[in-house]
Amino acid sequence: MVKVMRKAPGVGLAAPQIGVPLRIIVLEDTKEYISYAPKDEIKVQERRPFDLLVIINPKLQKKSNRTAVFFEGCLR
């Protein structure tokens, strides 16, 4: 999954996106990827680089009532 995400390139990929019926997510955002985005967008999204993160059997938990609307790309 990491190879697929990086080859796309993308900052996140869920197993079902590539036909794997498991609850696994891989995430990674780099300075390079962030540098391609407009500076005002980076600021509004509070985007910061982070190392590879693999999440198995995630459970979403609401942390606040804050909402945001941004474009989401798809690697598929």
BELGI-V217650 format. One record per backbone hydrogen bond with DSSP energy under -1.0 kcal/mol. NH is the residue of the N-H (numbers start at 1). CO is the residue of the C=O. If there is no record, write none. Layout:
nh->NH co->CO
nh->NH co->CO
This chain:
nh->5 co->1
nh->6 co->2
nh->7 co->3
nh->8 co->4
nh->10 co->5
nh->13 co->26
nh->15 co->24
nh->17 co->14
nh->18 co->15
nh->19 co->16
nh->20 co->15
nh->22 co->20
nh->24 co->22
nh->25 co->55
nh->26 co->13
nh->27 co->53
nh->28 co->11
nh->29 co->50
nh->34 co->30
nh->35 co->31
nh->36 co->33
nh->37 co->34
nh->42 co->38
nh->43 co->39
nh->44 co->40
nh->45 co->41
nh->47 co->42
nh->50 co->29
nh->53 co->27
nh->55 co->25
nh->57 co->23
